[in-house]
Amino acid sequence: MKGQIMEWGILTIVGPILLAAAIAWAMLHNRRSRAEKELTEEATRIRREQEHRAAEERKG
């Protein structure tokens, strides 16, 4: 019984630490570089212009 209590005590301390470490790792490795953001923004702008032109052509 005493061994189980010790195991649960360790798990309640180590578990949240491992979870926090995993979340921190994911956040750090999920960031985009400035160049990637700019590329995405430019591609979005181009696509919206294309859609706008296509809509104008359908109207007129």
N, C-alpha and C positions, 0 to 999 in steps of 0.2 A: 504494500500500500504506500509506504513511504517513497519507494522508487517511482511510482506513478506520479506522485505529487511533485517530485523533483523534475520529472520529465515535463509535466505541464508547466511548471514554473519556467523552465528553460525555453519551452516553445512560446510562451506568452511574451518573452523578452526577445528572442531571436526572430520570431515570425514577423512582427511589425518592422524590425530593422531590415530584414530581407525584402519585405514588401516595399518599404521606402526606397531601398537601393534599386530595386527593379523599376520602380516608377521614375526615379531620377535618371537612370540609364536610358529608359525609353524616351524621356523628354529631351535629353541631350542629343540622342541619336536621331531624333525625329525632326530636328530643326532644319529649315531650308537656308541655304546661303542667300546672300543679297542678289547674286547673279541669277540664281534659280527663280527668285521672286520676280525680278525684273523681266526675265524671259516669259514667265507665266502671264504677267500683266500685259506685256506686249502682244502675246498670242491672243489673249482675251480681247484686247482692243481691236486687233485685226479681224478676229472672228465677228465681233459685233458690227464692225463696219461692213463686212461682207453680208451679214444678215440684213442690215439696214438697206443696203443697195438692192438686195434681192426683193425686199418688201416694197421698195419704191418702184422697181420694175413691174411687179405684179399689179400695183395700183395703176400705173400709167402706161 
